[in-house]
Amino acid sequence: MIDHIAIPVSDIDASKEFYTRALAPLDYVLIMEHGISGAGFGRDNKPNFWIQASEDTSSIHIAFSSANRATVDKFYQAALDAGGIDNGAPGVRGEYHPSYYGAFVKDLDGNNIEAVCHTPE
């Protein structure tokens, strides 16, 4: 089980705004900021997703778990509204499994951010 993950971002303030808006439908909030570690988002007062200012912003992929398909849709729209770029509209991705419902957005640094629901409709 993963305890937390951190990704590099080129503009910490812009990325805090992006993730605050994009992750709100998934009930992720900005929990804390730390001078070395960056900004930590999560649920239940546990920051498990961190963004850190860095000059090296190599692209990565992160998938956030969603309780239902409607929340995946809300994540997708919130991320686009926050300045993200479409990388795969919400829908079933049968190549993974019949109930895999996901949406993909590139964040401000080109990272592939996904929300996914694994339960049947």
Secondary structure, 3 states (H helix, E strand, C coil): CCCCEEEEECCHHHHHHHHHHHHHHHCCEEEEEECCCEEEEEECCEEEEEEEECCCCCCCEEEEECCCHHHHHHHHHHHHHCCCEEEEEEEECCCCCCCCEEEEEECCCCCEEEEEECCCC
